[in-house]
Amino acid sequence: MTTYQLIVIGGGPAGLAAAHAAWEAGLRSILIIERSKHLGGILNQCIHNGFGLHHFGEALTGPEYAGRFIDLIAQTGVELLTDATVLRITADREVSVSSTAGFRTLRAESIVLAMGCRERSRGAVGIPGTRPAGVITAGTAQMYMNQFGYSVGRRVVIRGTGDIGLIMARRMTLEGAQVLACIGAGSTADGLARNVQQCIHDFNIPLLLNHTVTEVRGKNRVEQVVAMQVDSRRNVIPGTEKIFDCDTLLLSVGLIPENELTRSVGIPIDSRTGGAVVFENNETAVPGIFACGNVLQVHDLVDFVTSESVRAGKAAADYVLHGECTDTNALELAAGDNVKYTVPMRVRRGNVDKSIEVFLRVKKSFGENACIVVKQGDRQIARYKRAYMSASSMEKFSLPLALFESLDPNDGAVTVCATEQEA
């Protein structure tokens, strides 16, 4: 049985960054397993620019961003196994793989899970009606158009206001289609503010908020889509029907981390993120198995995926070269008032060098005097001022190790809250 110091499952932006970071940290036996024939993951179909502003300091397209890391990997001795599917992993880090070369089982001293995420489908959001052709997820439409050159429709309705849906509204318009409406159930769009402006407002595409699709009509192909207004609890309001004559319905209704492998090995999953429960260095509850990127939490920016994955790759290398963390007295890091979740969820102080990076999402938007408050019980530990916080955007901040040194895990969880109180 072949043994590697590190096996990275997934060759998208997360897997590439983790593998390169592990190589830079000293590992010399690394394998990336990717189920596609090509590295790069979702970036290969994202031909718009805006990637890399944080990490590279310039605006790149998705393929350009992926290409930077593919070039870095090519300069190392990292092995690649593409067109391959991981069928099973075990707690003692055996990895069963099926590929064009057949079936085999590999062993790893450490594993990084970087499988990304998948789109929610029509069934996941319960849209009733007939089942004609022309109902398609926005990401699949993006792949058809940008990688294969296929047109997916001429008169289009988009359900959902996430970033993929907003970007595809612009993309369809540029290809000559008419986007009749981009429909969202919330009072604000779910995507980044820059995408709302650049993809919707700049192209005069109708943005229909506080509405949802309630019916799909058509026999062989979509003929009509019915939308209705919803109240604050997202219940439809009778008598508010709007009928759109169209041939295509694109669904941009959220992403689900690909964690079937994670669950199969017994790693606990956080119900809020859909990803693994992780420590400060992205290690899961199973020693030597780490998670990063969209399989851990759905990110807004690939630059944040990269920074998170670099940390996971370095941590995997540290685990192999220096052994398991011996600090078992972990502090719980939990979501407090107005916060949906935090990543990480556990902090082992003995495993922190200088600081830890904390990701979070707020439940509602905050304007002037917005701040992030970190506390244990009634004791405030830290406060971070923000000019603005949006429910549609990820936030992150760094907690210095010194703030943790006086904390006792027996005094309860460290909570992260969002507020508009004066600093």
N, C-alpha and C positions, 0 to 999 in steps of 0.2 A: 504494500500500500504506500503510495507516494505521500510524503508529508511536507507541508509548507509551513513557514513561520506565520504567514497570514494568507487567508483566502478572503477576497472581497467579492460579495455577491451583488452584482450590478455594475455595469460599465457606463453609467450616466455621469452627470457632473459630480454627484456625491461620491460614487465609487472611485472615479478618477482622482479626485482631490485626496481622498483617504489613502489610496494606494501610493500616490506620490509623496505624501507627508510621511508615511511609514518608511518608504525607501530613504528619504532624507534623514529620518531619525535612526537609520542604521540597519533595518531589516534587508536581507538580500535574497529571500526566498518568498516571493509574493506572486499570487495568482489572482487575476480578475476573471470572473465568470459572467458572461453577458449573453442573454437569450437571443438578442438580435444578431444579425451578421456584422453589424458595425458598432463601434463605440460611440458614445455621445448622448444616448438616451433621447429624451424628449426634445433636447436642444436642436436636434437635426431637423425638426420640422418648424422651428420657431425662427423664421427668416427675418422678422422685424428686428430693429436694433433696440438698444437700451440696456443690454446686458453688460456687466463688467464695470459699471461706473464706480462701484465701491472697491472691487478687488484689483482691477487693472487701471482704474483712473481714466477710462475712455469708453465710449459707447460702441458695443460690438453687437453683431447679430448672434443668434443662438449657435449656428454652425461655427462661427468664428470663435466664440467663447469655448466651445467644446474642442475646437482645433488647437487652441493654446495648450490645453491639458493633454490632449492626445500627443502633441509634440513633446511635451515634458515626459510623458510616460515612455515614449519611444527612445528617449535618451537614457533610460534606466534599463535594468535587467528584469523588469516586471514581466511575467508571462501572461499571455492572453488566451482565453478559451471562449470563443464567440459561437453563436448559433447553438447554444447549450442551455439546458434547463436544470436547475437544482431541484431535485425531487424531495430531498429530506436532509435535515441536519440534526445532530444529536447533541446532548449536553456535554459529551466528551469531545465534541468538535469533529465528528465525522461528517463528511459532505458527500451525498450521493448525487451524481450528475449523469444526465442523459444528453448525448450530443451526436453529431453525425459520425463520430468515431466509435459510438457505442455507449454502453453503460459502465460506469466505474465509481468506486468509492475512494475519496481522498481524505486525508487527515490534516488538521490544521492546529497549530499552537494557539492561534487566535483567529477570530472571524469578525469581519465588518459587514453588517447588513445594510445594503444600500439599494433596495429593490424599487424605490420610488413609490408612485401611487397610480391609481386608476380612476377613471371618471364614474360618477354616479350615472345610472341609466334612467330611462323613463319609469321602469318598475320601481326604482328606489324612491321616487317622489310621487308615485301613484297618480299619474295623469290618465284619466279615463278616455274612452273613445275607441275608434277602430284602430286597426294595426296596418296601415298602408306603408308603402315605401316613402322615404323622405323624412323620417324621424331619425335623427343622427346626433351623436354627441359632438360638441364643438371641437374637441381635440381630434376626433376621427376625421371631421371635415377638414381641419387644418392639415392633417397628414395627407389626405387625398389631394388637396389643392397644392400644397407646398412641396411635397415629395414626388407625387405622381402626376400632377398636372390635370387632375379631374375636376370638373365643375360639379358642385353638389346641388345647385338649385338656382332659380332665377328670382323668385319672390319668396322672401325668407322672413320668418319670425324667430326671434331668439328668446328662449326662456332661461332667465338667469342673468345676473349682472356681475359675475365673476370676471377676472381678468381675461381668461380664454374667450369667454363670450364677447366681451368688449372688443378684443383684438380681432376676432373673427367678423364682427359687425363691420369694422373698417376693411378687412381683407375682402369680404364678399362685395362690398361697395366698389372697391378698386377694381375688382374683376368684372364689374358690370351688372351685378345683381342688385335688386332693390330690397333693402332691409326695411320692412314695414314697421317694426318695433323691436326694442330690446326690453323685455318685461321682467321686473323684479318684484318680489313679494314684500321687501323691506321699504322703509321710507327713504333710504339712501342706497346707492349702488354698493355692491360688495367688493368691487375691484378698486385698484389704486386710483387716486384722484387724477393722476396724470393720464391714465388710460381713459377715464371718463371724458376728460377734455379732448385728448388727441384722437380718440377713436369714435366718440359719439357726438359731442357738441361740434367739433370741427367739421364733421360731415353731415350735420343736420339730421342725424338719425333720431327718431322719436324714442325717448326714454320713458317707459311707462312703469312708474313705481307704485307700490301698494296694490299690485295686481298679480294674478297668477293665471296660468293656462288651465282651463277646466274641461276642455274637450278637444279631441282631434277628430276631424271628419275626413272621409275619403275612402275609396275602395282600393284601387290599385296604387294610387299615389295620393299624398296629402292634398286635399282640396281646400279645406278651411281649418282654422284654429280659433277656438273661442277662449277669450280671456275675461275674467271678472275681477272686480275690485275686492280687496280683503280689508278686514278691520284690524285693530291693534293686536288681536290674537290670531290673525291670519285666517280667519273664517271668511268664506265668500259672502258677499252682500248681494242678495237677490235683486234682480232687475238692473244689474250693472254690466250686462254682457256686451262685449265688443267682438265683432266677427271680422277676421282677417282672411281674405282670399289669398291663398299662398300655395306653394308646392313643396315647401321645406320647413321643418321645425328643427332648429338647433338647440340642444340642451347643454347649458353650462350651469349645472346645479350642484357643483361641489366635487371634491376629490377624496378618495379613500386610500389611506396608506396600505400598501401590499404586504400584509403581515401574516399571511397563512403560514409561512415557514416559521415566523417568530412564535406564533401560538403553538405550533406543533412541537416545539422544543420545551414548552412550559414556561416561557417568558411572560410575566404579567404585562397586560396591555392597559394603558390609561384610557378610560372611557371618553375623555374629553378630546384628546388629541388623536385617538385611534392608533397611536404608536406605542412603542415599548416604554415602560417605566425605566428611567435611566438615572445614573449617578452623575456627578459633576463632570466626569470625563467621557460621558456617553456610553459607559459600560452598563449593560443590562443586569438583571438579577442573576443571570448565569455567568459565572466568571469567564473572562476571555472572549465573550461575545459582545460586540458593540453595535450601535445603530446610529445612523445619521441621514440627513437629507429628508426628503418627503416621506420616507418610510417611517420616520420618527415623528415628524410634524409637517404639515403642509405649509410651505414657505411662500412668501410673496416674491422674493428676489433670489436669483441663483447665486448672487454674491454671498448671501447669508448661508445658503446651502454649503458653499465652499468653506467658509470660516468654521462652520460646525463640523464639517467632514475632515478638515485638517486636524481639528482637535481629536476626533475619533481615531484617525490614522496614527497620530503621535501617541495616543493612549494605548492603542493596540501594540505598537512597537515597545512602549515602556513595559507593558505586561509581559511580553515575550522576553525582553532583555533583563528585566529586573524583578519579575515575579508579581504575584497577586498583591493587591493592597491589603495591608494588615489592619487598617483602621475599620473596625466593624461598628463603631458607635456613630451612626450617621444621623444628621439632622434632616428632618423632613422640611421640604420647601413646598408650600402650598399656595393655591390661588385664594386671595381674600376678596374683599368688597370690590365689585365691578371688574373683576379679572376672571377670564374664562379658564385659563390654565397657565402653568409655568413649565418650562423645560430648562434645567433638569428638575427632578422631583425629590432627589436625595443628594445630600452633600456630606462627603467624608473629609473632614478638615485636614486629616493627615495626608490626603492625596491632592491637596491644593497647593500650588506653588506660590502665586501672588494674588490671584483673583479668579473668580468664576464668571462666565458669561451667562446671563439669564435671558431667555426669550419669553415673551408673554403676548397675549392678546386681551384687549379690554372688551367689555360687554357693550359699551356705548361710547360715543365720541365725546371728547372733552376739549374745550377751547382754552381761553386764556387762564393762566394759573393752574393748568393741569400738572399733576405730579404723580410719581410713583412712590409709594410709601412702603418700606420694609419694616416689619415689627415682629416681635415674639410676645404674645399676650398683649398687654397694654404698653409694653416698652417699645418705643420707636428706635430702630437700629439705623436706618438711613432714609433719605428723602431725595428724589431726583426730579428736578423741575423739567417740564416739557412745555413748549409753546403750544403744542396741539397733539392730541392723541385720537386716532380714528379707529372705530370698530372694524374697519376693513383692512387695517395695516398692522403688521407685526411690530412690536417694540422690543428693544433689547437694552440691557445695561450691564455693567460689571460691578460685582460685589467684591471688595478687597478681603483677603483672608483675615486681616486684623479685626474686621467686624464680627467674625465668627468665634474668635478665640475665647470670648467671655460667655458664650452661649452654652447652655446645658440642654441636651436632647430631652431630658426628663421634664423640662419646662414647657414642652409642647412644640408645635410646628412653627417654623418661621413663615409668616404669611406676606404675600405681595399684594398690595391694594392700589387702586387708582382713585384719585380724588381731584377736586377743583379747589381745595382749600389753599389759602395763601401759604407760601413756603416760609 
